[in-house]
Amino acid sequence: MYIYFSGHGLQQEPVKQQYLLPYDVNTDLLNETGINQKSIIQELSSLGAKSVTVFLDSCYSGSSRKGEPLIQNQRAVSIKVNPDVLPPGINVFSASSKGQTANSDDSLKHGVFSYFLLKGLSEEAAMNGNKNISLGDFVDYVTQKTSKYALGMHRQQDPEFFGDRQQVLVFR
């Protein structure tokens, strides 16, 4: 199973629960309208799927990609995926590392991470003529391209992966 989310993230204070924010979220009702990161991982692991890979083009910076605050006085936080507590079969590939923003570029018509995620699903990510694409090869490709592109924007963005790098992402 593959899950893709592109949007914003926010941390609820003082309990420090992290949420993905759908387009119609009401930040005053975060528990009811946001997607609790911890709860969604637990729900996904209970589905009985052989594997689940979650792609998150989101950061918990508390601001939009244009730098506007989502909530006044919200401070930046980072996605916190503890690989030691991820259930077996769950993989998480996030757009940025701790303290970084998931960048976008209007010329790409996507977030930088999403652009290279989509591009990586094409033949470019297959290494050494392999027909299958492993998560490890895919993660390396997307991370390298995303980081390099962000540096060209004078920003730092280093995607993070937690999970099984040996798992096959695409069978050809």
Secondary structure, 3 states (H helix, E strand, C coil): CEEEEECEEEEECCCCEEEEECCCCCHHHHHHHCEEHHHHHHHHHCCCCCCEEEEEECCCCCECCCCCECCCCCCCCCCCCCCCCCCCCEEEEECCCCCCCCCEECCCCEEHHHHHHHHHCCHHHCCCCCCCEEHHHHHHHHHHHHHHHHHHCCCCCCCEEECCCCCEEECC
